[in-house]
């Protein structure tokens, strides 16, 4: 299992938790939310971006759980493709949010 350190709280970040990466490193979504909260809710767009990013990251965790039970190789490839697309989408949303609000 991969591990990183959250740059906000200093605790472990492990696969299966809700987290993302910014230019500062790994961060729990809850820690990122806390650090952004004072600026995040000044407008609806930034709050919506955070919600979309959270949905994408929740999807990544759920898809990883499904990957573990799939035995059919063709289906595994489809699921992996879906997860990779979610990871790319989550990264783009995170980058846009950090650009707009800071981290």
N, C-alpha and C positions, 0 to 999 in steps of 0.2 A: 504494500500500500504506500502510495506516495505521500510525503509530508512536507509542509512548508510552515513558515511562521507568519502569523498575521501581523502586519506592520502597525496596526492600531492597538490591539490588546496584548500582543506578544505571545499569545497562546498558539498551540499547534493548529494547523489547517490540514485536514485529511480528506481524501476522497470520500464521497458520501455526504459531506457537509455542504451547505450552501455557501459558496465562496466565488470569488472572481479574482482577476489579476488587473492591476493598474500599472502605470509606469513605476510605482514604488514597490511593487511586488504583490504577494498574495494577501487577500483580505477577506474576512468573513463578511457576508452580505449584511448581517446585523451591525457589524462594526462600521462598515462603509456607510450604511444608512445613518447611524448615529453621528458620524463625522460630517456628513453632508446635510443633516436635518435643518440646521439654521438657515441654509441657503436654498434647500431643495424645494420648499413649499412656498416660495415667493411667486411662483407661477405654475400653471397647470402643466405646461410642457415638460419641465424638468421632473415633476412628480410622476408624470405618465412615463417618461423615459426610465425612471427607476423601477416602476412597476413592470414594464416590459422586460427590463434586464432581469428582474427577479423571476418572472415567469420563465424566461429562457433558461436560467440557471436551475430552476426547479425541474424543468424538462430534461436537462442533462442528467441530473441525478436519477430521475425516473427511468430514462432510457438505459443508463448504465445498469440499473437493477434488472431490467428486462434482458439485456445482453447476456447476463449470467445464466439464464434458463433456456435460451434458444440453442437448439442442437443443429438445425438445418443451416448449412454453410451459406446458401444463397440468401436466406432470410437474415442471417448474421451480417452479411455484407450490406444489405439494405438498412438495417438498424444502425450499423456503424456510420454509414453515409448520412443518415438522419442526425445522429449525435454530432458528427463533425459539422454539419450545417448549423445546428443549434449553437455549438461552441463558437463558430465564426460570427454568428449573429449576436451572441452575448458579448463577444469581445468588441464588436463595432459599437454596440449600445453603451458598453462601459466606457470606451474611449470618448464617445460623444458626450456622455454625461460628465466625465471628468473634465473635459474641455470646457463645458458650459458652467459647471458648478465648482470644480476642484475636488480634491480627495484628501 
